[in-house]
Every structure is written in C-alpha cells, then in structure tokens.
Amino acid sequence: VRLRWCCGRDYGLRFSWGKIVFLINAIKMKIKSGVILLIALFMQGCVLTKVASTPMRIGGALISVLPGVGGGVHEAIDTAADAVDEVPI
C-alpha cells in the first residue's frame, strides 16, 4: 500500500499490512506487560512474605512428626513464620 498525500503526490512511503499488524501486536504486548508489572507491584508485599513463610511451615510440619522434640521445634518454627507474615512490606 503506497501512501498518497494531498493532490495525489507520491512520497514513496510504503506500508504493508504485515507491518501494521506487527505494530499493533507489539503495542498489545507492551500493554499486557505493563498490566502484569502493575499487578506484581501491588501484590509484592503479601506474596514475598508468603514465599518466605510457606517453606518454614512445611519444614515445621515435617519436623513435628518426630517423637519428643518435634512438637517444640514445630512451635518455634511456626512462631517464626508468623513473625515473617507480620513484616510490613
């Protein structure tokens, strides 16, 4: 498709539909990336503390199976995980 400006002059600018579709898709991808970035920024505090405390809780649950010392260790790990969840990020 050649662009013709006023009075039928041809300035030699060429656009293909493939280039136009490519540009539209690139804009859509930038918008999607921006939305994902905004979601990540708004969720970062909650997600970061859960990422840190979940393995601690799983480890405490596995250790609690041990007879005798398991209960006390589980309580200590659970208390530490609660402290991590309370961190204001």
Biopython code that builds the backbone (N, CA, C, O; Angstrom):
import numpy as np
from Bio.PDB.StructureBuilder import StructureBuilder

atoms = [
    (1, "VAL", "N", (0.856, -1.162, 0.000)),
    (1, "VAL", "CA", (0.000, 0.000, 0.000)),
    (1, "VAL", "C", (0.900, 1.221, 0.000)),
    (1, "VAL", "O", (1.722, 1.391, 0.900)),
    (2, "ARG", "N", (0.751, 2.062, -0.992)),
    (2, "ARG", "CA", (1.533, 3.303, -1.049)),
    (2, "ARG", "C", (0.663, 4.435, -0.537)),
    (2, "ARG", "O", (-0.514, 4.545, -0.880)),
    (3, "LEU", "N", (1.270, 5.275, 0.293)),
    (3, "LEU", "CA", (0.537, 6.413, 0.827)),
    (3, "LEU", "C", (0.631, 7.582, -0.130)),
    (3, "LEU", "O", (1.723, 7.966, -0.549)),
    (4, "ARG", "N", (-0.490, 8.134, -0.469)),
    (4, "ARG", "CA", (-0.533, 9.330, -1.311)),
    (4, "ARG", "C", (-1.127, 10.447, -0.473)),
    (4, "ARG", "O", (-2.197, 10.310, 0.120)),
    (5, "TRP", "N", (-0.409, 11.545, -0.444)),
    (5, "TRP", "CA", (-0.863, 12.679, 0.345)),
    (5, "TRP", "C", (-1.723, 13.576, -0.532)),
    (5, "TRP", "O", (-2.250, 13.108, -1.541)),
    (6, "CYS", "N", (-1.874, 14.787, -0.199)),
    (6, "CYS", "CA", (-2.770, 15.675, -0.932)),
    (6, "CYS", "C", (-2.336, 15.823, -2.403)),
    (6, "CYS", "O", (-1.153, 15.707, -2.724)),
    (7, "CYS", "N", (-3.263, 16.069, -3.244)),
    (7, "CYS", "CA", (-3.055, 16.311, -4.681)),
    (7, "CYS", "C", (-2.441, 15.114, -5.392)),
    (7, "CYS", "O", (-1.878, 15.273, -6.476)),
    (8, "GLY", "N", (-2.532, 13.927, -4.815)),
    (8, "GLY", "CA", (-2.053, 12.738, -5.481)),
    (8, "GLY", "C", (-0.549, 12.583, -5.512)),
    (8, "GLY", "O", (-0.044, 11.729, -6.241)),
    (9, "ARG", "N", (0.182, 13.368, -4.759)),
    (9, "ARG", "CA", (1.640, 13.231, -4.743)),
    (9, "ARG", "C", (2.034, 11.945, -4.043)),
    (9, "ARG", "O", (1.440, 11.561, -3.036)),
    (10, "ASP", "N", (3.020, 11.303, -4.577)),
    (10, "ASP", "CA", (3.513, 10.058, -4.004)),
    (10, "ASP", "C", (4.886, 10.326, -3.398)),
    (10, "ASP", "O", (5.831, 10.675, -4.107)),
    (11, "TYR", "N", (4.987, 10.161, -2.085)),
    (11, "TYR", "CA", (6.244, 10.431, -1.401)),
    (11, "TYR", "C", (7.083, 9.173, -1.195)),
    (11, "TYR", "O", (8.129, 9.233, -0.550)),
    (12, "GLY", "N", (6.657, 8.073, -1.715)),
    (12, "GLY", "CA", (7.440, 6.847, -1.652)),
    (12, "GLY", "C", (7.357, 6.097, -0.338)),
    (12, "GLY", "O", (8.143, 5.177, -0.110)),
    (13, "LEU", "N", (6.432, 6.461, 0.529)),
    (13, "LEU", "CA", (6.272, 5.732, 1.794)),
    (13, "LEU", "C", (5.476, 4.465, 1.531)),
    (13, "LEU", "O", (4.401, 4.502, 0.933)),
    (14, "ARG", "N", (6.014, 3.357, 1.980)),
    (14, "ARG", "CA", (5.333, 2.091, 1.748)),
    (14, "ARG", "C", (5.027, 1.415, 3.070)),
    (14, "ARG", "O", (5.887, 1.314, 3.945)),
    (15, "PHE", "N", (3.813, 0.963, 3.205)),
    (15, "PHE", "CA", (3.393, 0.198, 4.371)),
    (15, "PHE", "C", (2.738, -1.069, 3.887)),
    (15, "PHE", "O", (1.961, -1.060, 2.933)),
    (16, "SER", "N", (3.055, -2.150, 4.547)),
    (16, "SER", "CA", (2.360, -3.391, 4.224)),
    (16, "SER", "C", (1.446, -3.730, 5.392)),
    (16, "SER", "O", (1.669, -3.291, 6.520)),
    (17, "TRP", "N", (0.437, -4.501, 5.111)),
    (17, "TRP", "CA", (-0.478, -4.896, 6.179)),
    (17, "TRP", "C", (0.244, -5.727, 7.223)),
    (17, "TRP", "O", (-0.124, -5.694, 8.397)),
    (18, "GLY", "N", (1.257, -6.466, 6.822)),
    (18, "GLY", "CA", (2.032, -7.253, 7.779)),
    (18, "GLY", "C", (2.743, -6.374, 8.801)),
    (18, "GLY", "O", (2.801, -6.708, 9.985)),
    (19, "LYS", "N", (3.286, -5.243, 8.335)),
    (19, "LYS", "CA", (3.958, -4.314, 9.252)),
    (19, "LYS", "C", (2.962, -3.686, 10.214)),
    (19, "LYS", "O", (3.256, -3.514, 11.397)),
    (20, "ILE", "N", (1.797, -3.349, 9.712)),
    (20, "ILE", "CA", (0.771, -2.744, 10.559)),
    (20, "ILE", "C", (0.316, -3.727, 11.627)),
    (20, "ILE", "O", (0.189, -3.361, 12.796)),
    (21, "VAL", "N", (0.073, -4.963, 11.237)),
    (21, "VAL", "CA", (-0.329, -5.988, 12.202)),
    (21, "VAL", "C", (0.776, -6.216, 13.221)),
    (21, "VAL", "O", (0.494, -6.384, 14.408)),
    (22, "PHE", "N", (2.019, -6.224, 12.782)),
    (22, "PHE", "CA", (3.145, -6.394, 13.697)),
    (22, "PHE", "C", (3.186, -5.264, 14.718)),
    (22, "PHE", "O", (3.397, -5.515, 15.905)),
    (23, "LEU", "N", (2.989, -4.021, 14.276)),
    (23, "LEU", "CA", (3.000, -2.884, 15.192)),
    (23, "LEU", "C", (1.853, -2.956, 16.189)),
    (23, "LEU", "O", (2.041, -2.648, 17.366)),
    (24, "ILE", "N", (0.681, -3.354, 15.741)),
    (24, "ILE", "CA", (-0.468, -3.492, 16.644)),
    (24, "ILE", "C", (-0.192, -4.565, 17.685)),
    (24, "ILE", "O", (-0.492, -4.369, 18.863)),
    (25, "ASN", "N", (0.375, -5.698, 17.274)),
    (25, "ASN", "CA", (0.700, -6.769, 18.220)),
    (25, "ASN", "C", (1.771, -6.335, 19.207)),
    (25, "ASN", "O", (1.728, -6.722, 20.375)),
    (26, "ALA", "N", (2.735, -5.533, 18.752)),
    (26, "ALA", "CA", (3.770, -5.039, 19.653)),
    (26, "ALA", "C", (3.169, -4.114, 20.704)),
    (26, "ALA", "O", (3.566, -4.165, 21.869)),
    (27, "ILE", "N", (2.230, -3.281, 20.316)),
    (27, "ILE", "CA", (1.568, -2.393, 21.270)),
    (27, "ILE", "C", (0.755, -3.205, 22.275)),
    (27, "ILE", "O", (0.775, -2.911, 23.470)),
    (28, "LYS", "N", (0.043, -4.221, 21.800)),
    (28, "LYS", "CA", (-0.731, -5.082, 22.699)),
    (28, "LYS", "C", (0.182, -5.771, 23.709)),
    (28, "LYS", "O", (-0.176, -5.884, 24.882)),
    (29, "MET", "N", (1.353, -6.232, 23.275)),
    (29, "MET", "CA", (2.287, -6.907, 24.168)),
    (29, "MET", "C", (2.810, -5.952, 25.233)),
    (29, "MET", "O", (2.978, -6.342, 26.388)),
    (30, "LYS", "N", (3.069, -4.700, 24.853)),
    (30, "LYS", "CA", (3.534, -3.716, 25.830)),
    (30, "LYS", "C", (2.450, -3.429, 26.862)),
    (30, "LYS", "O", (2.750, -3.271, 28.045)),
    (31, "ILE", "N", (1.214, -3.360, 26.435)),
    (31, "ILE", "CA", (0.115, -3.125, 27.372)),
    (31, "ILE", "C", (-0.015, -4.296, 28.333)),
    (31, "ILE", "O", (-0.171, -4.092, 29.537)),
    (32, "LYS", "N", (0.048, -5.528, 27.814)),
    (32, "LYS", "CA", (-0.050, -6.712, 28.677)),
    (32, "LYS", "C", (1.101, -6.753, 29.669)),
    (32, "LYS", "O", (0.900, -7.084, 30.838)),
    (33, "SER", "N", (2.304, -6.420, 29.216)),
    (33, "SER", "CA", (3.464, -6.410, 30.115)),
    (33, "SER", "C", (3.295, -5.361, 31.207)),
    (33, "SER", "O", (3.644, -5.604, 32.362)),
    (34, "GLY", "N", (2.770, -4.215, 30.853)),
    (34, "GLY", "CA", (2.535, -3.167, 31.838)),
    (34, "GLY", "C", (1.510, -3.569, 32.880)),
    (34, "GLY", "O", (1.678, -3.279, 34.065)),
    (35, "VAL", "N", (0.441, -4.239, 32.446)),
    (35, "VAL", "CA", (-0.585, -4.698, 33.390)),
    (35, "VAL", "C", (-0.004, -5.744, 34.336)),
    (35, "VAL", "O", (-0.269, -5.706, 35.537)),
    (36, "ILE", "N", (0.783, -6.672, 33.807)),
    (36, "ILE", "CA", (1.407, -7.694, 34.653)),
    (36, "ILE", "C", (2.366, -7.053, 35.644)),
    (36, "ILE", "O", (2.427, -7.470, 36.800)),
    (37, "LEU", "N", (3.113, -6.051, 35.211)),
    (37, "LEU", "CA", (4.037, -5.352, 36.106)),
    (37, "LEU", "C", (3.282, -4.641, 37.226)),
    (37, "LEU", "O", (3.699, -4.687, 38.383)),
    (38, "LEU", "N", (2.177, -3.988, 36.888)),
    (38, "LEU", "CA", (1.386, -3.308, 37.918)),
    (38, "LEU", "C", (0.804, -4.293, 38.925)),
    (38, "LEU", "O", (0.800, -4.023, 40.126)),
    (39, "ILE", "N", (0.318, -5.424, 38.448)),
    (39, "ILE", "CA", (-0.214, -6.441, 39.359)),
    (39, "ILE", "C", (0.890, -6.938, 40.286)),
    (39, "ILE", "O", (0.668, -7.100, 41.486)),
    (40, "ALA", "N", (2.065, -7.176, 39.741)),
    (40, "ALA", "CA", (3.184, -7.650, 40.558)),
    (40, "ALA", "C", (3.590, -6.616, 41.605)),
    (40, "ALA", "O", (3.918, -6.979, 42.734)),
    (41, "LEU", "N", (3.572, -5.342, 41.247)),
    (41, "LEU", "CA", (3.938, -4.297, 42.199)),
    (41, "LEU", "C", (2.932, -4.186, 43.336)),
    (41, "LEU", "O", (3.319, -3.972, 44.485)),
    (42, "PHE", "N", (1.647, -4.329, 43.033)),
    (42, "PHE", "CA", (0.639, -4.213, 44.070)),
    (42, "PHE", "C", (0.585, -5.440, 44.976)),
    (42, "PHE", "O", (0.151, -5.334, 46.123)),
    (43, "MET", "N", (1.015, -6.598, 44.486)),
    (43, "MET", "CA", (0.935, -7.818, 45.276)),
    (43, "MET", "C", (2.247, -8.166, 45.972)),
    (43, "MET", "O", (2.293, -9.150, 46.710)),
    (44, "GLN", "N", (3.295, -7.411, 45.770)),
    (44, "GLN", "CA", (4.611, -7.851, 46.198)),
    (44, "GLN", "C", (4.721, -8.098, 47.696)),
    (44, "GLN", "O", (5.372, -9.066, 48.089)),
    (45, "GLY", "N", (4.125, -7.279, 48.552)),
    (45, "GLY", "CA", (4.271, -7.453, 49.993)),
    (45, "GLY", "C", (3.705, -8.774, 50.466)),
    (45, "GLY", "O", (4.377, -9.525, 51.172)),
    (46, "CYS", "N", (2.501, -9.054, 50.089)),
    (46, "CYS", "CA", (1.842, -10.284, 50.523)),
    (46, "CYS", "C", (2.546, -11.507, 49.961)),
    (46, "CYS", "O", (2.768, -12.481, 50.681)),
    (47, "VAL", "N", (2.889, -11.469, 48.712)),
    (47, "VAL", "CA", (3.497, -12.623, 48.059)),
    (47, "VAL", "C", (4.895, -12.906, 48.612)),
    (47, "VAL", "O", (5.256, -14.065, 48.821)),
    (48, "LEU", "N", (5.684, -11.853, 48.850)),
    (48, "LEU", "CA", (7.042, -12.057, 49.346)),
    (48, "LEU", "C", (7.045, -12.704, 50.720)),
    (48, "LEU", "O", (7.857, -13.593, 50.978)),
    (49, "THR", "N", (6.156, -12.279, 51.605)),
    (49, "THR", "CA", (6.140, -12.894, 52.934)),
    (49, "THR", "C", (5.636, -14.328, 52.867)),
    (49, "THR", "O", (6.097, -15.183, 53.623)),
    (50, "LYS", "N", (4.699, -14.598, 51.975)),
    (50, "LYS", "CA", (4.197, -15.984, 51.854)),
    (50, "LYS", "C", (5.260, -16.897, 51.250)),
    (50, "LYS", "O", (5.360, -18.066, 51.621)),
    (51, "VAL", "N", (6.046, -16.369, 50.329)),
    (51, "VAL", "CA", (7.116, -17.182, 49.735)),
    (51, "VAL", "C", (8.136, -17.562, 50.801)),
    (51, "VAL", "O", (8.706, -18.652, 50.754)),
    (52, "ALA", "N", (8.370, -16.672, 51.758)),
    (52, "ALA", "CA", (9.336, -16.960, 52.809)),
    (52, "ALA", "C", (8.756, -17.860, 53.895)),
    (52, "ALA", "O", (9.455, -18.730, 54.414)),
    (53, "SER", "N", (7.482, -17.660, 54.244)),
    (53, "SER", "CA", (6.925, -18.400, 55.386)),
    (53, "SER", "C", (6.394, -19.782, 55.027)),
    (53, "SER", "O", (6.345, -20.653, 55.896)),
    (54, "THR", "N", (6.002, -20.011, 53.799)),
    (54, "THR", "CA", (5.448, -21.317, 53.425)),
    (54, "THR", "C", (6.463, -22.452, 53.575)),
    (54, "THR", "O", (6.119, -23.480, 54.157)),
    (55, "PRO", "N", (7.698, -22.317, 53.078)),
    (55, "PRO", "CA", (8.666, -23.398, 53.312)),
    (55, "PRO", "C", (8.961, -23.618, 54.796)),
    (55, "PRO", "O", (9.223, -24.742, 55.224)),
    (56, "MET", "N", (8.916, -22.535, 55.575)),
    (56, "MET", "CA", (9.137, -22.684, 57.011)),
    (56, "MET", "C", (8.024, -23.521, 57.635)),
    (56, "MET", "O", (8.287, -24.393, 58.463)),
    (57, "ARG", "N", (6.797, -23.256, 57.239)),
    (57, "ARG", "CA", (5.664, -24.006, 57.794)),
    (57, "ARG", "C", (5.703, -25.473, 57.361)),
    (57, "ARG", "O", (5.378, -26.365, 58.145)),
    (58, "ILE", "N", (6.096, -25.715, 56.124)),
    (58, "ILE", "CA", (6.202, -27.111, 55.651)),
    (58, "ILE", "C", (7.289, -27.848, 56.417)),
    (58, "ILE", "O", (7.101, -28.992, 56.831)),
    (59, "GLY", "N", (8.433, -27.183, 56.604)),
    (59, "GLY", "CA", (9.512, -27.801, 57.383)),
    (59, "GLY", "C", (9.082, -28.079, 58.813)),
    (59, "GLY", "O", (9.412, -29.128, 59.366)),
    (60, "GLY", "N", (8.348, -27.152, 59.419)),
    (60, "GLY", "CA", (7.846, -27.370, 60.778)),
    (60, "GLY", "C", (6.876, -28.527, 60.843)),
    (60, "GLY", "O", (6.885, -29.288, 61.811)),
    (61, "ALA", "N", (6.035, -28.675, 59.826)),
    (61, "ALA", "CA", (5.084, -29.796, 59.811)),
    (61, "ALA", "C", (5.812, -31.123, 59.679)),
    (61, "ALA", "O", (5.420, -32.113, 60.297)),
    (62, "LEU", "N", (6.876, -31.150, 58.872)),
    (62, "LEU", "CA", (7.636, -32.399, 58.721)),
    (62, "LEU", "C", (8.388, -32.750, 60.007)),
    (62, "LEU", "O", (8.475, -33.922, 60.373)),
    (63, "ILE", "N", (8.932, -31.739, 60.692)),
    (63, "ILE", "CA", (9.680, -31.996, 61.923)),
    (63, "ILE", "C", (8.750, -32.397, 63.058)),
    (63, "ILE", "O", (9.162, -33.126, 63.961)),
    (64, "SER", "N", (7.500, -31.936, 63.031)),
    (64, "SER", "CA", (6.571, -32.244, 64.122)),
    (64, "SER", "C", (6.254, -33.730, 64.212)),
    (64, "SER", "O", (5.714, -34.185, 65.221)),
    (65, "VAL", "N", (6.577, -34.482, 63.188)),
    (65, "VAL", "CA", (6.336, -35.929, 63.201)),
    (65, "VAL", "C", (7.298, -36.638, 64.165)),
    (65, "VAL", "O", (6.964, -37.695, 64.701)),
    (66, "LEU", "N", (8.482, -36.069, 64.385)),
    (66, "LEU", "CA", (9.478, -36.690, 65.259)),
    (66, "LEU", "C", (8.953, -36.765, 66.695)),
    (66, "LEU", "O", (8.449, -35.772, 67.220)),
    (67, "PRO", "N", (9.065, -37.910, 67.321)),
    (67, "PRO", "CA", (8.571, -38.029, 68.692)),
    (67, "PRO", "C", (9.468, -37.272, 69.670)),
    (67, "PRO", "O", (10.689, -37.252, 69.517)),
    (68, "GLY", "N", (8.867, -36.667, 70.652)),
    (68, "GLY", "CA", (9.623, -35.978, 71.698)),
    (68, "GLY", "C", (9.936, -34.535, 71.360)),
    (68, "GLY", "O", (9.314, -33.629, 71.915)),
    (69, "VAL", "N", (10.872, -34.298, 70.476)),
    (69, "VAL", "CA", (11.324, -32.937, 70.178)),
    (69, "VAL", "C", (10.526, -32.275, 69.063)),
    (69, "VAL", "O", (10.606, -31.059, 68.893)),
    (70, "GLY", "N", (9.776, -33.033, 68.317)),
    (70, "GLY", "CA", (9.074, -32.496, 67.143)),
    (70, "GLY", "C", (8.086, -31.397, 67.477)),
    (70, "GLY", "O", (7.990, -30.411, 66.747)),
    (71, "GLY", "N", (7.343, -31.550, 68.578)),
    (71, "GLY", "CA", (6.331, -30.561, 68.936)),
    (71, "GLY", "C", (6.932, -29.207, 69.261)),
    (71, "GLY", "O", (6.436, -28.177, 68.806)),
    (72, "GLY", "N", (8.009, -29.205, 70.054)),
    (72, "GLY", "CA", (8.645, -27.944, 70.429)),
    (72, "GLY", "C", (9.273, -27.235, 69.244)),
    (72, "GLY", "O", (9.166, -26.016, 69.111)),
    (73, "VAL", "N", (9.926, -27.997, 68.387)),
    (73, "VAL", "CA", (10.558, -27.406, 67.202)),
    (73, "VAL", "C", (9.493, -26.850, 66.259)),
    (73, "VAL", "O", (9.666, -25.789, 65.659)),
    (74, "HIS", "N", (8.388, -27.589, 66.141)),
    (74, "HIS", "CA", (7.289, -27.135, 65.285)),
    (74, "HIS", "C", (6.735, -25.802, 65.786)),
    (74, "HIS", "O", (6.478, -24.901, 64.988)),
    (75, "GLU", "N", (6.552, -25.673, 67.083)),
    (75, "GLU", "CA", (6.034, -24.431, 67.653)),
    (75, "GLU", "C", (6.995, -23.258, 67.407)),
    (75, "GLU", "O", (6.563, -22.149, 67.092)),
    (76, "ALA", "N", (8.297, -23.516, 67.556)),
    (76, "ALA", "CA", (9.285, -22.455, 67.340)),
    (76, "ALA", "C", (9.284, -21.998, 65.882)),
    (76, "ALA", "O", (9.336, -20.800, 65.607)),
    (77, "ILE", "N", (9.224, -22.942, 64.954)),
    (77, "ILE", "CA", (9.211, -22.601, 63.525)),
    (77, "ILE", "C", (7.909, -21.890, 63.166)),
    (77, "ILE", "O", (7.908, -20.950, 62.371)),
    (78, "ASP", "N", (6.808, -22.341, 63.751)),
    (78, "ASP", "CA", (5.517, -21.713, 63.467)),
    (78, "ASP", "C", (5.486, -20.274, 63.986)),
    (78, "ASP", "O", (4.932, -19.391, 63.331)),
    (79, "THR", "N", (6.070, -20.037, 65.142)),
    (79, "THR", "CA", (6.156, -18.682, 65.684)),
    (79, "THR", "C", (7.015, -17.788, 64.777)),
    (79, "THR", "O", (6.671, -16.632, 64.532)),
    (80, "ALA", "N", (8.125, -18.330, 64.287)),
    (80, "ALA", "CA", (8.985, -17.553, 63.377)),
    (80, "ALA", "C", (8.260, -17.252, 62.064)),
    (80, "ALA", "O", (8.399, -16.156, 61.521)),
    (81, "ALA", "N", (7.493, -18.207, 61.552)),
    (81, "ALA", "CA", (6.741, -17.994, 60.307)),
    (81, "ALA", "C", (5.661, -16.936, 60.516)),
    (81, "ALA", "O", (5.404, -16.134, 59.618)),
    (82, "ASP", "N", (5.026, -16.923, 61.691)),
    (82, "ASP", "CA", (4.039, -15.886, 61.985)),
    (82, "ASP", "C", (4.694, -14.507, 62.014)),
    (82, "ASP", "O", (4.105, -13.527, 61.558)),
    (83, "ALA", "N", (5.921, -14.433, 62.556)),
    (83, "ALA", "CA", (6.644, -13.165, 62.593)),
    (83, "ALA", "C", (6.964, -12.692, 61.176)),
    (83, "ALA", "O", (6.882, -11.498, 60.888)),
    (84, "VAL", "N", (7.324, -13.610, 60.300)),
    (84, "VAL", "CA", (7.625, -13.238, 58.908)),
    (84, "VAL", "C", (6.357, -12.751, 58.220)),
    (84, "VAL", "O", (6.408, -11.810, 57.428)),
    (85, "ASP", "N", (5.220, -13.378, 58.512)),
    (85, "ASP", "CA", (3.964, -12.931, 57.902)),
    (85, "ASP", "C", (3.570, -11.530, 58.346)),
    (85, "ASP", "O", (2.893, -10.821, 57.601)),
    (86, "GLU", "N", (3.973, -11.117, 59.529)),
    (86, "GLU", "CA", (3.617, -9.804, 60.064)),
    (86, "GLU", "C", (4.521, -8.684, 59.579)),
    (86, "GLU", "O", (4.266, -7.520, 59.888)),
    (87, "VAL", "N", (5.576, -9.000, 58.825)),
    (87, "VAL", "CA", (6.512, -7.975, 58.350)),
    (87, "VAL", "C", (5.757, -7.035, 57.411)),
    (87, "VAL", "O", (5.151, -7.486, 56.439)),
    (88, "PRO", "N", (5.791, -5.728, 57.696)),
    (88, "PRO", "CA", (5.047, -4.787, 56.841)),
    (88, "PRO", "C", (5.846, -4.392, 55.585)),
    (88, "PRO", "O", (6.640, -3.452, 55.606)),
    (89, "ILE", "N", (5.618, -5.117, 54.522)),
    (89, "ILE", "CA", (6.291, -4.805, 53.250)),
    (89, "ILE", "C", (5.288, -4.193, 52.313)),
    (89, "ILE", "O", (5.629, -3.850, 51.182)),
]
sb = StructureBuilder()
sb.init_structure("model")
sb.init_model(0)
sb.init_chain("A")
sb.init_seg("    ")
for serial, (resi, resn, name, xyz) in enumerate(atoms, 1):
    if name == "N":
        sb.init_residue(resn, " ", resi, " ")
    sb.init_atom(name, np.array(xyz, "f"), 0.0, 1.0, " ", f" {name:<3s}", serial, name[0])
structure = sb.get_structure()
